[in-house]
């Protein structure tokens, strides 16, 4: 391990997430460069199949429903989602997950190829990528969209120097670049869409082998061993 490796995380990590970095003697600085604002959810038309592309959309929906009866109604529907942790969170809250993938593009492909005659409701945030809804629309899959949260950029000027930066979303990249530049740092990304947001700023990008926070951290540790 190189001496005095210093890493910036663009979101604050859980204690158990930080532990491997501490054990590897990597110095960590954390700051939240985005914030999530939950929205009151008014559900009028919900189709028989639900789509979630993040844990945030699941949590914001559950915490802002008008009644427990509405939650019970939603739990009876089939769910399609992005991410292993999103799937686990849904199942912990009584939802039945029919299909899940690591990326929205893969989920869109499954839906358009296998479930294109079904109707869907997509629970989303204001900065969601266009990949999934655009693909469904082009394939003439019937769906509606309900926005359950807003992502706000909270850019901060970073002081000091870092060997690497951990990025967990395209919006985190956007927020960081509003007040900072990437020079020689290695950027560790949770997935391809996050990496795409960096493509005009650096070629020093390392992907996590699975799109989870924990895998981003492990890729960082392995890189500096």
N, C-alpha and C positions, 0 to 999 in steps of 0.2 A: 504494500500500500504506500502511495506517495505520502509525504508528510504534509500536514496542514491543508488537507483538501477542504474547501469551503463551498457549500451548496446553498442555493436559494430555492425555497419552495414557494410557488405562487399561490398556495393555499395553506392554511394552518392544518397541521396533521394531528391525528389522534395519537395518544401516548403510545399505543401498541404499534402504530405505524412508524413512529420515530425511533423506536428501540433498536432496530437493525442498523440504522445509521450511527447511532450512539455507540453501539457495540463495535462497529467498524471504524470508530474514531474519526468519523467525518463530521466536521463542524456544520451545523444547520442554522440558517436564518429563515424565518417564516413570515409571510404577510398575506392577508386575504386581498386579492386584487379584483374580486367580484363579490357582490352580495345578492342574495335571493330574497325577493319580496313576494310573499304569498298573496294570492287573489281569492276573493270569495267565489265559490264555484256555484253557478246557477246552471243546473242540468235540465234541459228541456227535451232534446232528442238525443238518445243514446242508442247506438246500434248494438247488435248482438256480439260484436267483437271489439275489444278495446286494444289500443296501442299505447305503450309507454316507451320512451327512449332514454329515460334517466330516472335515477332514484328520486331526484327533486320533484319530478312530476307525480310520482306515486305519493310521496309524503305530503305534498301541497294539496293534492286531491283529498286524501283521507282526512287531513286536519281541517279542511274547510268545507266539507259537505254540510248541507242543511240539516240532515237527520241521519240517524242510524239505519232507518228504513231505506234510505237511498243507497247507503253502503251495502246493505244486504242485497239490494237489487243488482248492484254492479258486480258483486262477488259471484253471482250466478252466471255471468257472461264469460266467454272465452277471451284469454289475454295473449297478446303477442308483444314481446319486449326486446329491448337492446340491453345486453349486459348481464353477467352472472349475478351481480349484486342486486340489480333491479329485479331479476327473477326471484332471488331469495327473499327480498323485501316484500314482494307481491304475495308469495306463498305464505310468509309469516303472517300476513294480514288477510288470509282466507281466500285469495284469488287463485284461479286455475290457469296456469300458463300452458298454452298449447305449443308455442314455439318461441325460442329466443336465439339471438345471434350476438356476435361481438360488435357489429356495425350496422347502422341504419340501412346502408345500401344492400347488405345481405338480407336483412329482414324484408325490405321492399321487394327483393327478387323472389323470396319465398311466397310472399302474399300474392304477387302478380302471377306467378306460375301455378300455384296450387289452390289458392283461396280467392281467386279473382271474381268469383260470383257472390262472395260474401259482402256484407256491409260493415264498415268500421267507424269507430270514434277514436280520434287521436288526441290524447291529452298532452299538451305541449307548453313550452315557455316562449317568451317573445323573441329570443335570439336563436330559436331552433334552426337547424340547417334545412335547406330546401329539398335535399336528396329524396327523402321518403315521400313527402306529399307530392312532389313533382312526378316521381315515378308512378305513384298510384293514379294520379290524374291522367298521365299519358296512356296508362293501361285501362283507363275508364273504370277503375275500381271505385265503387260508391263509398264515400267517407265524409265525415264532418270533423271539425277541429275545435277543441275547447281549450283555451289558454288558462292554465292554472297557476302560473307564476311569471314574474319578470326578473330577468337578470340585469343588474346594474353594474357598470364598470366603476371600480374605485381605484383608479391609478395612483401610484405613489412613486416618488423618486427614490431609487435604491442607492444607498451609499456603500462604499467599500467595493472590493473586488471579489469575484466568485469564479471558481473553476467550472461549475455547472449550474444549470437552472432546471427545475422540475416544472413541467407544464401539464395541466390536466384538462384543458378545454380550449377551443379556439378563442372564446371570449377572454380567458385568462391571458392568452398571448396578446390579444388586441389591447387589453388594459395595460400590460407591461410595456408594450412598445409606445404607448402614448407619452411616457415620461423617461424612457430608457432606451438604450441601444444595445444590441448584442454584438460583441467584438469577437473574442476568441473562446468564449464559453461553449461548453458542450451542452446541448439542450436535450433533455430526456422527456419524451412525449408519450402520453397515454394511448395515442392512436394516430391513424393517418389523417383524420380531419384536423386534429391539433397540429400535426406536422405541416400540413398544407398552409396553415396560417403563418408559419415561420419561413416559408420557402423564399420569400424575397429578402429575408434578413440574415440567413445563415445556411450553410450546408452541413454544419456540425450537429447532426440530429441522430439520436438513438431512440429506437422504438421499443416500447414494452412488448414482450412476447404475448401478453394477454392485456386487454384494456382495463386494468385495475390500478388503483393507487399503489397497492403493495408491489405489483410487478414493475411499476416505474421505479420505485425505490430499490428493488433488487437489481434492476438493470444498472442503476447508478452505482451501487456497491460493486457489482461485478466489473464494471468499466474501470474502476480505480484500483482494483486489486493488483 
